[in-house]
Amino acid sequence: MTTSIFAFVVVLGVLIFFHELGHFLVARLFGVGVEKFSLGFGPRLLGRTVGITDYRLSAIPLGGYVKMVGDEPDAEIDPEMIPYSFTHKHVFKKILIVAAGPFFNLLLAVIIYFGFFYFIGTEDIRPVVKHVVAESPAARAGFRNGDEIVAIDGKTVAAWGDIERLIADGGGTPAHITARRGGELFDVTLTPQTKVAKDILGDDTPYYDAGFSGLPPLKAIVGEVAEGYPAKKAGLKKGDLIIGINGTPVDSWNTMKTIISQSKGEALSVRVRRGAETLTVEIIPVLFSEENVRGEKVDSYRIGISTPGITIPDADRIIVKRGLWGALQESVGQTYQISRLTILSIGKLIKGTVSTKTLGGPIMIAEMAGQQAEAGLTNLIFFIAVLSINLAVLNFLPIPVLDGGHLMFFFIEAIIRRPVNMRMREIAQQAGIFILILLMIFVFYNDITRLFAS
């Protein structure tokens, strides 16, 4: 709990600081006076005044703000302060000042990703084939385990991630591959198969499969055995290797999972290898129901085991660092992809194709921040980047009170060449506050429901 609270304050502090720093720097660039730069809301805890700006830390760490001279259109301003007034600046300068907050949140994500891609590097595996799927394009092209991929379509391959990226970039067109086997190079051409899988939002998305992998197939080895489930009652133990079900050989975790899911709850004769011993047990799968991201009920048959995963030898692990331009491309691309996913998620929430139960508030953020902090500093920093992108996208929404709402009014002002009527703005602001209060109540309800459910 202490870790979650501390991580939450750190994450929120970084996000708020960068957001408000964007407003502050662009406001000062255009000669707007800044009266307060506050991290947090409520009573001032500590701070320092430099010039006319009070840099302060406030009591409630759930936000922050930059108070500019003349940022309220109906406020009285001393004549000598008019040159420093936000309201009296050209509308396009006001647009840039407001947009700078969420833009700086996107910039923070780019900086974080750039730091990892350029200075630290990302973990990957060597571009060596460890598994060839039978009757796949790679099998027909003659690939074998141990073949090292050197280049695809003339582009050098340094890690397995490069293979996945280059195959995907090819869009299913024939790929010209240079590989090394036993010290000798050879060239082959294969055409990846176009397949369809569910993305994180539950939509069908195409992908291109060459039919080889840099990891060996996941064996049907029992990791953890859940209490109260059929596997536990049948006596399965951690480390057991499942080699057959109902007379069908099991060569991988996916094969086993498919047989169990298609069992319709009928008894299964499961052959297990435990050390030098082979035994057979009867297991009756149970029906398990859960909701997917769309809020749809999904039923599946399970026996209550998990996989221990794959242990990758240190010799196969590599750290990939990008060059200056490559790191910049990767960091901007990563930020774009997460921004796109966030926008699509919001659209699906509005249309009702993604369940509103997926929404979370401060409690969920604190819980996730704590989990990432316990996993390590790298995980926490990546979490800050993802959250920063989400904050930027949400702030660009045209809801009064948010930056996007202010931008909407300023764009209208630019079109009609006069400020929007104050009464209309007040009504819109009240509506915006009402919407945000309702949203906060709802996400708090979701957070509390999750806590009780867990």
Buried (B, 14 or more C-beta within 10 A) or exposed (E): EEBBEBBBBBBBBBBBBBBBBBBBBBBBEBEBBBBBBBBBEEEEEEBEEEEEBBBBBBEEBEBBBBBBBBBEBEEEBEEEEEEBBBBBBEBEBBBBBBBBBBBBBBBBBBBBBBBBBBEEBBEBBBBBBBBBBEEBBBBEBEBEEEBBBBBBBEEEBBBBBBBBBBBEEBEBEEBBBBBBBEEEEEEBEBBBBEEEEEEEBBBEEEBBBBBBBBEEBBBBBBEEBEEEBBBBBBEBEEEBBBBBBEEEEBEBBEBBBBBBEEBEEEEBEBBBBBEEEEEEBEBBBBEEEEEBBBBEEEEEBBBBBEBBEEEBEEEBEBEBBBEEEEBBBBBBEBBBEBBEBBEBBBEBBEEEBBBEEBBBBBBBBBBBBBBBBEEEEEBBBBBBBBBBBBBBBBBBBBBBBBBBBBBBBBBBBEEEEEBBEEEEBEEBBEBBEEBBEEEEEEBBEBBEEBEEEE
